[in-house]
Amino acid sequence: MARWFRSEPMEYISFIVNEDAAHDCLADLGRMGVIQFTDLNPDLTPFQRRYVSYVKRCDELERKLRYFSNEIEKFELDLVSAGTVDNFVNSPTLVSGTTDATKRSGAQLLESMEAELEQYEGQLRELNNYSEKLTKEYNEKVELQEVLEKARRFFMTDAPRLAVSELTSGPSGTGNAAGLLESEIRPDLDMRFSSITGVVATEEKVRFERMVFRATRGNCYIRFAPIKQPITDPETGAMVEKSVFIIFYKSESIEAKLKKICDAFSAHRYSLPDMDDSSSVDKMLTENAQELVDSRTVLLKNQDTRYRLCQLLAKHTERWTWIVLREKAVYHSLNMFKADVSGMLRGEGWVVSESLDAVRQAVERAHSNMDLTMPSLVDHVPQPWPTPPTHFGTNKFTYGYQEFVNTYGIPRYREANPALFTAATFPFLFGVMYGDIGHGLFLFLSGCYLLWNEKANDNAKLGEMGEGMHSGRYMITMMGFFAVYAGMMYNDCFSLGINFFGTRFQFEGQDDGEVEEGDVAVQTADYGSDESVYPFGLDPIWHVTSNELLFFNSFKMKLSVIFGIIQMFTGTCLKGLNAIYFNEPLDFLYEFVPMVVFAASMFVYMVFLIIYKWSINWHSRMLSATCVNPYSDTWGSAAYDGQWAQCNDNGYGCTPWGYVCDGSETTADKCPLNFGGSGDGCQPPNLITTLINIALNPGTVDEPMYGGQGGIQNVLLLCAFVSVPVLLL
């Protein structure tokens, strides 16, 4: 934990490596994860860098891999996991078709991957283009089959029925013109109608019909028939509902308009034989049905071939992606190096101090593996700017808290790390807020489940939310634990109290069920004795009282104020520690000290008042300012902390300390403390009013808790006012 308190010490070093070994050097250094390079070519654009061609090649490989992933996703296949990142980084780089475990250079690796991925991409694109073509042909045959069947059914059933309807209606009646089919039953007119048949998307049917009606001014007759089986779109692969249409018209101008409308709605038109020639229609149906079977067979064979190819690609796509990302990162880092001497590259960067020897060994090992005679050089150089980068060594427990803190801000180099305190305070404060035994138990068990499946989830694809929960599994477990703990302190389980140890209060007649609203519970033991205190947490009797909400809100609010101010003040103290560590006296004197003075004068004093009020025996103080009959059972009670005095009773009783009451005195007169105010220290104060009056009514305390409270509060207020302009200097 001491190492986690401050970031790792860093050193600025310079590399001089052989250009041939540079790729292997950076690959080995990347596995260590202890170095951050400095860009030595800030004046060059990304397209002027030395290794920009390699980066472009990596981008092209990434494009191909994204194409593979999209095709694999269409078949709803899962990518085969490449294992953990650590195992991948430490393993030799192999391509899918090789078994040689020897280390490849960056150029050889890219060349082999480019050749292999180019081959697979060509095969997959060829199959996709052929599939699109086959799907289009198959759809045309399906649509033609549906058009033939629907058109024949219309001419065999609907057309004769409509003709008979027109014949029986006669020329009189409505006075409308003869129907479009009248030519079939009135040979004297000697006229036949032309028709257009085709297929249109069902969702466009209403718009299509409206457009045809408006364009032809109603001088046409249109019928629709839905196709029961959805048809696959060859471009998107989506299933589309379509309908067959047939339009009758009698004009070449109308025909031109109808063809334009069909093209505008992407409706496919089909030419049909004469429907009166049933033999030719049957022959066309039979031939098209046979072609339909053949097209489907070829299409399924193509789909099966694509499926098997995608299965093969799914085994290697994730590993290929990781290899390309690693190579791309290596070449991006090499672009930061500078070629001062021919054949040599120079780089600079920050390295963790304790890993400097390991870095030297990695550079030397890369050169020795390449059998290069030119020596490498790793040496210290003056740092270019005064603030090194921040690096914290984390493990699987601390990683979640460090990432949580980093979302708000990363500490500067060697600054006190708030994540160390967050690991303890955040789950605890969450428990204070979320305190409930039942709800906290669910959260705790969820965290335990994540811990139980830790190894399985390390290699699983969990998605963005799942990865976040897996990273914070220890945080979730601790949050659940503290929520259960706080729930036991509140004695709250799904908003119900649990009588674990037996309540210390009792209502009169509660055993007989005779308790009524407004009844007062009495303690089962003397006030202040060990038996009168509930062993752990709050007494469950508070959950059935009329002032339950008032009591719990007051308790939780004060508890939250105490913890919040402690956390805030701890953060202020960390600022002082940072100022001492970095030897910054001005920050310490003019920032830390005034902040401590202001916080202590206002907020820490607030915590003091809350705790001090809790520690006072108000039962004894209030009894000391109460007139008691010396002949009653209350006289001489152990509830009063002091010694009972002799009482010269005049009929109004006496206070425990001997003040003789006459019936006209105030609480201040009867209180022996002489703290001032209306209660003289014998009445519990309203803390909110007390805190407000510190600034609004300085020096005046209506219900003080100790002597000289008004003067002390004036001094604290003065200190707070003085610290503000000092902070603004």
N, C-alpha and C positions, 0 to 999 in steps of 0.2 A: 504493500500500500504506500510505502514511503516513495517508491519510484513513480507511483501514479500521481502523487501529490504535485510534482513538478515534471515538466516535459523533459525528454531525453536531451543530454548535452550534445551539441552539434559542432562539427568542424567543417571548414570550407577547404576543399582540396581541388587539385587539378589532375586530369588524366591526359596522358599522351600514349595512344595505342596505335597499333598497326591497322591500316584500313581493312585488311583482309580478316583480322581477328576482331574488329569492332563489333560486328553483329553478335558473335558468341559472347563477347564481354558483356554487352548490354543485356543479353538474354539471361546470363548468370546473375548479373546484378539485379535484374528485375525480379528473379526468384527470391532474392534476399529481402527486397522491399525496405531498404534502409537508406536510400539515396534520393535526392531531388536535384535534377540537373538545372543549370542556368543556361538561358539562351544566349549564345555568343554571336548570333547573327540577327540582331533585332532590326537591322536596316534592310533585310531581305524579305520580300514577300513570300508567301507559301509556295508560289510557283517558281521561285528562283532558288529554292533549296536544293541541296546536293542529291537527296534521295527522294525527290518528289515523284519520280517515275515509279519507284517501288510503292509509294503510298497510293498512287493511282491504280496500280495493279491490284493492291489489296482492296481498294474500293470496288473494282470490277468483280473481284472474287466475292465480296460481300453482296453485290447485286445478284450474282448467280445463286448464292446461298439463300437469299430472300425469295428468289423465284422458286427454288426447290421447296422451301418451307410453305409457300402459298399453295403449291401443287399438292404437297403432302397433306395440308389441312383440308383440301377439297375432298380427299378420300377419308377424312376423319381418322388419320393415323397419328399415333403418338411418336415423337422423336425419342429414340433410344438414348438414355442418359450416358454421358461420357464420364461419369463418376464425379468425384469431388474436384474442386478447383486445385486443391493442394496436390492431389495425386496427378492431375493433368500437368501441372507446372513442373513437377519433379520427374515426370516420365519422359523417355526419348520421343522425339517427334517422328511419327510414322504416317504414311499415307495409306488409304484403305487397301490398296492392292499390293502392299509391300510387307515383307516380314523382316527386313534388315533393320536391326536396332542401332546401327551406327548413326552417329550424329550428322545431320545434313546441314550444309550452309544455308544462309537465308535465300540466296539466289536459286540454289538447287531445289529448295523446298517450294518456292513460289512457282518455278517452272513445272515441277511435277504436279502440283495442285492445279495449275492453269490447264495443263494438258488433260488431266483427268476430269475436271469440272467442265471443260469445254466439250468433251466427248459426251458426258451425261446431259449437258444442256442441249446439245444438238439433237440427241435422241429424243429427249422429252419434248422439245419444240416441234420436231417433225411429227411425233405422235399426236401432239395437241392440234397441230394444223390439220392433220389427216382426220382427227376426231371431229373437229369443227366442220370440215367438209362433209364427212359421212353423216353427221347429225343433221346438217342442212338438207342433204339429199333424203335422208330418212323422214324428216319432218314434211318435206314436200310430198312424198309418197303417202304418208299418213293423211295429210290434208286432202290430197286428191282422192284417196279412198273415201274419206268422210264426205267430200263434196259429191262424189258420184252416188253414194248411198242416199244422202239427204235429198239430192235433186231428183233421183228416181222415185223416192217415196213421195215427194211433193207432186210430181206430175201424175203419179198413179192414184193418189188419194185426194189431195187438196184441190188440184186444178179442176177435175170433173165436178167436185162438190160446189166450187165457186161458180162454175159455168151453169150448173142447174139452178143455183140460187138466182143468178141474173136472169135466166130464162123465165122462171116462175114469177118474178117480180113485175115483169111487163114494162112497157115504155112509159106508163102513167104513174102517178103517185107523187113521188118527191120532185119530179121534174129535173133530176140530175142527168148528166150525160151517161152514155152506156159505159159499162165497166171495161177494164183493160182486157179481159179475157173474152169479150163478146165476139171477137173475130173467130173463135173456135166453134161457136154455135150458130153463127150467122154467115153462112157461106156467101151470101149475096154481097158482103163487104169486101171479100177476098183480100184479107190482110192478116199478117202474122207479126208477133212481137219479138224483138231481139232481147237477149238476156246476157247478164254478166254474173258469173259465179266466182266465189272466192272465200277466203277465210280472214277474219279480223279478230283482234283481241277482244275478249268479252267485256273488259272494263272500258273499251272505247265504243261499244255497241251503240249506246244512247247518243253520244256525240256524232258518231258516224251516220246514224239514221237521220238525225236532225239536219246535218249538213247536206245529205242527199235530198231531203225534202225541200230545203231552202234553195239549193242550187237548181233543182228541176222544177220548182214551183208546184210540187205535188204531181207532176206528170210522169210518175213512175210507180211501180208496185214492188215492195221489198219485203222479203221474208227472212227470218233468222232461225237457226237450229243449233243448239249448243253441242259442242264436242265433249263427251263425257270424260275422256282421258286427257289430263293436262299434257301440253307439249313442251319439250325442253328447248330453251333458248340456246342456240349454238354458241353465242358469244359470252353470255354470263353464266350459263348452266342452270338458270332459274326455271322453275316450272310455271308455265303461263296458260291460263284458261283462254280458250279460243272458241269462236262460233262461226258456223258456215252461213253465208248469205247468198241470196239470189235476187237480182234486180231485173225487172222487166221494163222495157222502155220502147219508144217508137220515134227515134230521131237520131241522126248522126251527130248533131250538136250536143244532145244530151249524153250520147255515148262518150264524147270527148271529155265532157265535164265529169262524168262518173269515173273515167280512168284516172283523171287528175286527183279526184277525191280519194280513190283507192291508194294511189301512190303516196298521198299526203299522210294517210293513216297507216302506212306500211302494211296494207292489206295485200295478200297474195291472190292474184287472179288466175283462174284455171279455165282452159277451153274444153268444152264438153261436146260429145257427139250428139247427134239428133236423138232426143229422148224417145221419139216414136219408134226408132230402130232398136228394139230390145236386144237383138242378138249382138250388135256392135257394143252396146252398153255392157252386156254380160261379159263379152270377150275382154273389154278394157278393164273391168273389175277383176277378172281372173288374172290377167297379166300383171296388173298393178299389185295384187295381193301376193303373187309369187315374188316379184321384185322387192316387196316390203319385207318378206321373210329373209331374203338374201341380204338386204341392207342391214337388218337387225343382227344377223349372224356376224357380219363383218364388224359392225359397231361394237358388239359385245366382246369380240376378240381384241379389238383395239383397246377397249376399256380395261380388259384383263391384263394386257401388256403394260399399259400405263400404271396400273395398280401394282404389278410386280416390280416395276422400275422404281416407283415411289417407296415401296417397302425396302428396297435396297438402299435408296438414298436416306431413308429415315434412320438407318443404322449408323450413318456417318456424319449427318448434317451438323449435329451439335458439336462434335469434335472438330470438324472442319471450321466451324464458326469460331471456336475458341482459338484455333491455330492462327486464323487470319487476324483476329483481334490482337493476339500476342505479337505477330509479325508487324502489324500496323503500328502498335505502340513502340516497338523497337525502332522502326524507321522514323517515327515522329521524334524520338529521343535523339537519334543520330543526326537529324536535321538541326539540332541545337549545337552540334560539334562544329569546329572550325578547322579547315585544312590549311595549317600554317606551312607545313613542309610536305613535299610530294610523297604520297604513300603513307602519311601519318595524319591522325586526327587528334585534335585537342579539345577536351571538354572540361567543364568546371561544374561543381555542385556541392550541395550540403550533404554530409553523411553523419550518421549517428556515431558518436565518438567510440563507443565500445565495439563497433563493427568495422572500424578502420582497417584492422589487420585482416579481417575476413575479406574485405573488399580488395586489398592488395593481392591476397592469395587467389581470388577469383580472376583478377586481371592476368596474373602470371600464368594461371592454369590454362586460360583461353589461348594465350600465346604459345605455350608449350604444346598444346594439342594440335595447333596448326603448324608445328615445327618451324617457327619463325625465329630467325637469329637476332633480329632487332629487338632490343629490350624495351619493356614498357616502363612507364613512370607514373607513380602516384605520390604526390607531394602536397604539402600545405602551401597555400597562397593567401595573401591578405584578402579578407572578406570584403565584397563590394558594397554591402550595406550593413548597418549595425544590428539589424534584427534578423536572426536566423528563423527558419520555419519551425513550427511546433509539431512535435511528434510524441504521441503517447503510446506506450506499449500496453495493449489490452488483451484480455482473454475472453472466453465465451461468457463469463459472468459480467465483466465490466464493459464489454463492447456495447451493450444496449444503453447503458447509462451515458457512456461517452458520446454516442451518436445523438442521444436525447439532448445533451448539453450543446453539442455542436450545431443543432438546429437554431439555437438562439445566438451563438457566437463562439468562435474558437479562441481560447486563451492565447495571449501572446507568449513568446518564447520564455520558458522558465517561470512563467506566472503560476500562481497557485491554481490548481485545477478544481473548479467547483464540482466536477463530476464525482470526486471522491466523497464529498458530503451529500451529493444528490443520491448516491446509492443507498444512503441510510434515511435521509430526510424525506425524499419524495414518496417512497412506499408508506412511510409512517404517516405523513400528512394526508395522503390519500385515504389511509385507514381512518384517520380522525374525521375526515369529511364523509366517508362512505360506511361508517361504522354500523354494521349489522351482521349478526352471526350467520343468518341464513344466506343473504346475498354474498357476503364475503366468503362463505364456504364454497359456493358455486365457483367463484373466481379462483379460489385456492385450488380446488380440484381441477379446474381447467389448466392452471399452470402446472400442476403435477402431471397431468396427461401429456402436456407438451414436453416436459422433462423426460417422461417415460419413453416417448417416441423420438427422443432427440437424435439418435443415430439414423433412424429411418428417414426423418425429415431433412437431415443434412444432404441426402442425395436425391430428395424428391423435388418435383416441380410444384411449388405451392401457390404460385401467383403472387401478386404484389402484396395483398393483405396477409396471406399466409406467411410469406417471408418476413413481414414485419412482426407478426405474432411470434414466429420462431426465434427471431433475433431478440425479442424482449421476453422470452419465456421465464427467465429468472426474475425479471421485474414484475411480471404478472403474478408469479407465485408469491413474491414478497408482499405485493399489494393485497392479495387475497388473505395472507396470513395476518397482516396488520389490520385489515378490515374486520376479521374475526375477533382479534384481540380488542380493538376499540368497541366492537359490538358487545363483547362481554363486559367491558367497562361501563357501557351505556345500559347493559342488561336489556338488549334490544334484539329480538329475532323476528324478522318480518313484521316489525312494529309492535311486537308483543313482548311483555316482560316474562322472564322465566325465573321461578322461585327456586334457585339452586340450593341455597343454604337456609331458607326460611326467613320470612320478613321480620324486621324488628319493630313493626307497628301492628296494631290491632284495632279494629272497629268494634265498638260495643254492640253485641248481638250479631256479629258476622257469622258465628257458627249456626245460628238459627235462621239466617237469611233475612234479618230484620234491619239491615243497613239501608238508610235512606239518603237521598242527595242532601248534602250539607252537613252530614255527620262528620265529626272530627276523630281522626285516629290518634291513639295514644301509644307511647313507646312501651315495649314489653320489659325494658330494663331501665335503670337510672341513666339520665342524660350524662354523657361523657364517659361512661364505663365501657369496658371492652365488649360486654354483651350487647350494648346498644348500637354497635357499629356493624354494618353488613360486611362480611369478610372480604368480598372482592366485587368491585364495581358499585353500581347504584342499587339501592333497595327497590325491588319490583313493585312496592306499594305505590311508587310515584306514577306508574302507568294507569292507575285507577283513580287518581286524585283529580279534583276539578282544576287545580292549577298546574297540571302536568305540562302543558305547552309552555307556560310562563317559566317554569323551573328548568325544563330541558333547553329552551332557547337561551336562557341566561347562562346556564352552565356551559353549553357548547360555544356560545359566542365568546365568553371569557377565556375558555380553553384555546379557541382559535386565535384570539388576540395574543395570548402568551406565546404560543408556538410561532406565530407569524413574526412577532417582534424579535424573538430569540433568533430566528433564521435570518431576519434582516440585519440584526446587530452582528451576527456571525460573519455575514458577508462584508460588513464594514470593517471588522477586525482583519479579515483576509486582505483588504486593501492596505491596511497598515503593515501587515507582514510583507506584502509585495514591495511597499516603499522602503522598508528596512533592507530587504533582500537585494533590491536594485540600487541601494544607496542613493535614495532620492529624498533628501531632507526637506525640500520645499513641498513636495507632495505630502510628506508626513505631517509637517507643521501646519500647512495651509489648506489641506484637504481632509486628511484622516482625523486630526485632532478636532477641528470644528464639527465634522460629521459625528464623531463620538459624543461631543458635548451636546449637540442638538438632539441626537437620538436618546442620550441618557436623560436629558432634561425633560423631554416630552414623553417618549415611548417607554423607555425602561422604567421611568417613574410610574407610568400607568400600570405596568406589570407588578411593580412593588405594591401599589395600592390594592390591586386585585388579590395578590397572595396574602398581604397583611390583613385584609378584611376577612379572608377565609381563616386566618390563624387566630383571630380574636374570639374569645368566648363571649359572644353577644348575649347569651342567656344570663351570664353572670353580670355583665355590665347593665343590661336592662333591668335586672332584678335589683341592682344597687340603687337605681333611681325610681324604685317602686315602693309605695307606701304599703307596708305589710302589717296585718294585725298580729301583735306579739303573742296572742293566745291561739292563733290558727296553726294548722299543720305545716304551713309553708315556712313559718319562722324557725330558723335554725337549719334550713335545708342545705344539703351539700352542693346544690346548684350554684351557690354563691362562693366565689373563690376566696374571699376575705374572711375576717373573723366577725361574727355577729356581735353587735354592741348591745348594751343595756338600753331599754326603751322606756321612757316616761310617757306612757300613752295618754293622750288627751281626747281620745275618741276617734282620731283619724289615722292612727297607726304610726309606725316609724319605718325609716329605710334601714336596710341591714347594717349600715355603718353608723346609725344612731341619730340621724336627722329626724326631728319630730315634725310630723306633717300637721298642717292646719286646714288643708282643703283649698288654699288659694295659691299655692306655690306652682312654679313651672318645672319642667324636666331639668332645666339648667340649675334651678335651685336645689333640687334633690340629688343631682349627680355629684359624686365626690371628686371627679377627675379635674375639673376646672380647665378644660381644653378650649372653652369658648364656643360661640355659636349657640344655636337654639337648643341643641341637645347636649352640649358641654362634653361630648365624647361618649355618652351613654346610649345613643341611638345609631343604628347602622345607616351609613350614608348611601345616597344614590350616586354611584361612581360617575355616571355620565354627566350629571349636573356638576359634580366636583371638578371634573376635567374641563368642562366648558367654562366654568367660573375662573379657572386659572388664568385664562386670557381675557375674558370679558369682565371679570370682577376681581382684579388682583388683590391679594391680601385678605380676602373675605372667604371664610369657610363656614358654611351654615351647619354642617354636621362633621366636625373634625374627628379623626381617629387617633391622633397623638398630639402631644403638646407642641406648640410652635409650628403647626402645619402651615398656617398662612404665610409666615415669614420664609419658611423653606421653599414654598411654592413660588414666592416672589423672586428668590435668588435663582431658582431653576428657570423661571421665565426670562429673567435678565440674561442668563447664560445663553439661552436659545436665541434671543434677539441679537446678541453680540456675535454669535457664530455665523449668522446668515451673511452679513457683509464680508466677513473673512473668507467665506466660501466663494464669494463672487469676485474676489480680487484676481 
